[in-house]
């Protein structure tokens, strides 16, 4: 399992505490559905989700459109890779939402209910921080952290 989570401040932020969440996907439909479900169960109310699908062939994009219509779905016509895919999502969010923070999540990242609120709280406590990251577990049930 590869999990990547980071949050950074948007220097052009609106000051409303809004979060843009960019989720990049490639052929991980079951994981993506679980990831989105966990995001939408958040106790933090002010966020928008952009799912960038890198030309998946497993029905991921159609499943997002059907089960999570509140997420903005970008269907890339080819697998553009991680950097370009994330930049596509960031660009869309920057042009369409007002937000102070951006979070990049991999398609297999499941977040806890208080994940967003804790990250925003940490950013407000340490505004000089450039990037924050949550703990990444290989097995949440076993409380097993990923090794670096």
Buried (B, 14 or more C-beta within 10 A) or exposed (E): EEBBBBBBBBEEBEEEBBBBBBBBBBBBBEBBBBBBEBBEEBEBEBBBBBBBBBBBEBEBBBBBBEEBEEBBBBBBEEBBEBEBBBBBBBEBBBEEBBBBBBBBBBBBBBBBEEBBBBBBEEBEEEEEEEEBEBEBBEEEEEEEEEEE
